[in-house]
Amino acid sequence: MPPQRKQRKIAIMGYRSVGKSSLTIQFVENQFVDSYDPTIENTFTKPWKVRGQDFELKLVDTAGQDEYAIFPAQHSMDMHGYVLVYSITSVQSFELLQVLLEKIMDMTGKITIPLVIVGNKTDLHRERVVSTEEGKRLADTWKASFYEVSARSHESVCEIFNRLITEMEKADSSNGNEKSSCVLS
């Protein structure tokens, strides 16, 4: 009998048009979708292996959020981790991450959450308005992992999910006391 796959549910969140769906589809289907249709909400499933462990990932590709949106309760229930995405071409999308994290903390009641912060659209480097250093500084403040990626070129997309799964496993084994999980400060 094959080993049991661990079930993990991950929310992909961020401002509208930052590339949440593009990242998700690139990870799940290894393709970049050029046309943009605003996402209502989609769930994708992908088998994945990290450090010899088989996982069944359920990726919840959320609709774009803004600071005034009501945080849907389903985005805090049964989630094992979060990928918070901003576009390196949008200061507004970067600033929204603080609001999103506070909403996640309020809804989950947790002070540590496995989290990866992602600056997407590195292929648009000429339009960059958020520096790599700003992204790293924000991630360091939250004790979260940080990646800059390009969903278009598949740059570092798999690393996001490998790192998040590793963080989720650390949180499970230490009951959330691992220093590499996100901490609101």
Long-range contacts (C-beta under 8 A, 24 or more apart in sequence): 2-54, 3-54, 4-54, 5-47, 5-54, 5-55, 5-56, 6-53, 6-54, 6-55, 6-56, 7-55, 7-56, 7-58, 8-55, 8-56, 8-57, 8-58, 8-80, 8-81, 8-165, 8-168, 9-57, 9-58, 9-60, 9-78, 9-79, 9-80, 10-57, 10-58, 10-59, 10-60, 10-79, 10-80, 10-81, 10-82, 10-83, 10-161, 10-164, 11-60, 11-62, 11-75, 11-79, 11-81, 11-82, 11-83, 12-59, 12-60, 12-61, 12-62, 12-82, 12-83, 12-85, 13-62, 13-65, 13-75, 13-82, 13-83, 13-84, 13-85, 13-100, 13-104, 14-64, 14-65, 14-84, 14-85, 14-86, 14-93, 14-96, 14-97, 14-100, 15-64, 15-65, 15-66, 15-86, 15-87, 15-90, 15-92, 15-93, 15-96, 16-63, 16-64, 16-65, 16-66, 17-64, 17-87, 17-90, 17-93, 18-64, 18-85, 18-86, 18-87, 18-90, 18-93, 18-120, 18-121, 19-85, 19-87, 19-120, 19-121, 19-151, 20-61, 20-62, 20-64, 20-85, 21-61, 22-120, 22-151, 22-152, 23-83, 23-85, 23-118, 23-120, 23-149, 23-151, 23-157, 23-160, 24-59, 24-61, 25-151, 26-151, 26-154, 26-157, 27-59, 27-157, 27-158, 27-160, 27-161, 28-59, 30-154, 32-151, 32-152, 32-153, 32-154, 38-63, 38-64, 39-63, 39-64, 48-161, 48-165, 50-162, 50-165, 50-166, 50-169, 51-166, 53-169, 55-165, 57-161, 57-165, 65-96, 65-100, 66-96, 67-96, 67-99, 71-103, 71-104, 71-106, 71-107, 73-107, 75-104, 75-107, 76-104, 76-107, 76-108, 79-108, 80-114, 80-168, 81-113, 81-114, 81-115, 81-116, 81-164, 81-165, 81-167, 81-168, 82-113, 82-114, 82-115, 82-116, 82-164, 82-182, 83-115, 83-116, 83-118, 83-160, 83-161, 83-164, 84-115, 84-116, 84-117, 84-118, 85-118, 85-120, 86-117, 86-118, 86-119, 86-120, 86-130, 86-135, 87-119, 87-120, 87-121, 87-130, 88-119, 88-120, 88-121, 88-122, 88-124, 88-125, 88-127, 88-128, 88-129, 88-130, 88-135, 88-148, 89-121, 89-124, 89-127, 89-128, 89-129, 89-130, 90-129, 90-130, 91-129, 91-130, 94-119, 94-130, 94-134, 94-135, 94-138, 97-138, 98-138, 101-142, 101-182, 101-184, 102-184, 105-184, 110-176, 111-176, 111-183, 111-184, 112-171, 112-176, 112-177, 112-178, 112-181, 112-182, 112-183, 113-171, 113-181, 113-182, 114-164, 114-167, 114-168, 114-170, 114-171, 114-181, 114-182, 115-142, 115-144, 115-145, 115-164, 115-167, 115-181, 115-182, 116-144, 116-145, 116-146, 116-147, 116-160, 116-163, 116-164, 116-167, 117-142, 117-144, 117-145, 117-146, 117-147, 118-146, 118-147, 118-148, 118-149, 118-160, 119-146, 119-147, 119-148, 119-149, 120-148, 120-149, 120-150, 120-151, 121-150, 121-151, 121-152, 122-148, 122-149, 122-150, 122-155, 123-150, 123-152, 123-153, 123-155, 141-185, 142-182, 142-183, 142-184, 142-185, 143-179, 143-180, 143-181, 143-182, 143-183, 144-181, 144-182, 145-180
